[in-house]
């Protein structure tokens, strides 16, 4: 079927408005007849009849609804799985944080114990130094090495401990 060319109707074509309107309605009627034939052909090709039409439309609607429900159920299950995965990951992170806190507290406690031991050791060394100096003074000997101050001996003790730890 070839292309149908429509002649343009204008006022310059010497057609009055009544004839133009009549042609428009004639073409509109032809178009509607063509559409009617197309719809009838579609119904005949698909074996759709009046009584079956409402039943088939209802069945089609049920199928569409079931498909939507399946899709939504699948989507809901996917979201549940993601939520469960995120919750498990969150629990693992909480456990890891708890373990790190315990390790930090333990390390802090050990450092405090080391500092206390270093202070006690420093005090003992300082007292030993004073006793040794007193003995030297009582015996009349002169000490040639300078006397360590408490802070210097504590610094030396901590420095030796750091070297031992490394």
C-alpha positions in Angstrom: 0.0 0.0 0.0 1.5 3.3 -1.0 1.5 6.5 0.8 -1.5 8.6 0.6 -0.8 12.3 0.0 -3.3 14.7 1.4 -3.9 17.9 -0.5 -3.6 20.9 1.6 -6.8 22.8 1.8 -6.5 26.5 2.2 -8.6 29.6 1.5 -6.5 30.2 -1.5 -7.8 26.9 -3.0 -11.2 28.6 -3.5 -12.9 26.3 -1.1 -15.3 27.8 1.4 -15.3 26.9 5.1 -18.4 24.7 4.8 -16.7 22.4 2.2 -13.5 22.4 4.3 -15.5 21.3 7.4 -17.3 18.7 5.5 -14.0 17.2 4.2 -12.6 17.2 7.7 -15.6 15.2 9.1 -15.5 12.8 6.2 -11.9 12.1 6.9 -12.6 11.8 10.6 -15.3 9.2 9.9 -12.9 7.2 7.6 -10.3 7.2 10.4 -12.7 6.0 13.0 -14.0 3.2 10.7 -10.4 2.2 10.1 -9.7 2.1 13.9 -12.9 0.1 14.4 -11.7 -2.5 11.8 -8.3 -2.7 13.5 -9.8 -3.2 16.9 -12.2 -5.9 15.6 -9.4 -7.6 13.8 -7.3 -7.6 17.1 -10.2 -9.1 19.1 -10.8 -11.8 16.4 -7.1 -12.7 16.1 -6.8 -13.1 19.9 -10.1 -15.0 20.2 -11.6 -12.4 22.6 -15.3 -12.3 22.8 -17.7 -10.2 24.8 -18.3 -12.6 27.8 -14.7 -13.7 27.9 -13.4 -10.1 27.8 -14.2 -9.2 31.4 -12.9 -12.6 32.6 -9.7 -12.3 30.6 -9.1 -8.7 31.8 -9.7 -9.9 35.4 -7.2 -12.7 34.9 -4.7 -10.4 33.4 -5.1 -8.0 36.3 -4.6 -10.9 38.7 -1.4 -12.0 36.9 -0.1 -8.4 36.9 -0.9 -8.1 40.7 0.8 -11.5 41.4 3.9 -10.4 39.4 4.0 -7.1 41.4 3.6 -9.0 44.7 6.4 -11.4 43.7 8.6 -8.5 42.8 7.9 -6.7 46.0 8.4 -9.9 48.0 11.8 -10.4 46.4 12.7 -6.8 47.0 11.6 -7.1 50.7 13.7 -10.3 51.1 16.7 -8.5 49.5 16.3 -5.7 52.0 16.0 -8.1 54.9 19.2 -9.8 53.8 21.0 -6.5 53.5 19.8 -5.5 57.0 20.9 -8.8 58.5 24.3 -8.5 56.8 24.7 -4.9 58.1 23.6 -6.0 61.6 26.2 -8.8 61.6 28.9 -6.5 60.4 27.9 -4.0 63.1 28.0 -6.7 65.8 31.5 -7.7 64.6 32.7 -4.0 64.7 31.2 -3.6 68.3 33.1 -6.8 69.4 36.3 -5.5 67.8 35.9 -2.1 69.5 35.3 -3.9 72.9 38.4 -6.0 72.4 40.4 -2.9 71.5 39.1 -1.1 74.7 40.1 -4.1 76.8 43.6 -4.1 75.2 43.9 -0.3 75.8 42.9 -0.7 79.4 45.4 -3.5 79.9 48.2 -1.6 78.2 47.4 1.5 80.3 47.4 -0.6 83.5 50.8 -2.2 82.5 52.3 1.2 81.8 51.1 2.5 85.2 52.7 -0.5 86.9 55.9 0.1 85.0 55.9 3.7 86.0 55.3 2.8 89.7 58.1 0.2 89.6 60.4 2.8 88.0 59.6 5.3 90.8 60.2 2.7 93.5 63.4 1.6 91.8 64.5 5.3 91.5 63.7 5.9 95.2 65.7 2.8 96.2 68.7 3.8 94.1 68.6 7.4 95.5 68.5 6.0 99.0 71.4 3.6 98.2 73.3 6.6 96.8 72.7 8.7 99.9 73.8 5.7 102.1 76.9 5.2 100.0 77.7 8.9 100.1 77.2 9.0 103.8 79.6 5.9 104.3 82.2 7.6 102.1 81.9 10.8 104.1 82.2 8.9 107.4 85.3 7.1 106.2 86.9 10.3 105.1 87.0 9.5 101.4 86.1 12.2 98.8 83.6 11.3 96.1 84.9 12.2 92.6 81.7 11.4 90.7 78.8 13.8 90.8 75.7 12.9 92.8 72.8 12.1 90.6 69.6 14.0 91.2 66.3 12.1 91.6 64.9 13.3 88.2 68.1 12.4 86.4 68.1 8.9 87.8 64.4 8.4 87.0 65.0 9.5 83.4 68.0 7.1 83.1 65.9 4.2 84.5 63.0 4.9 82.1 65.4 5.1 79.2 66.9 1.7 80.1 63.4 0.2 80.4 62.4 1.6 76.9 65.6 0.1 75.4 64.8 -3.2 77.1 61.2 -3.2 75.7 62.3 -2.5 72.2 
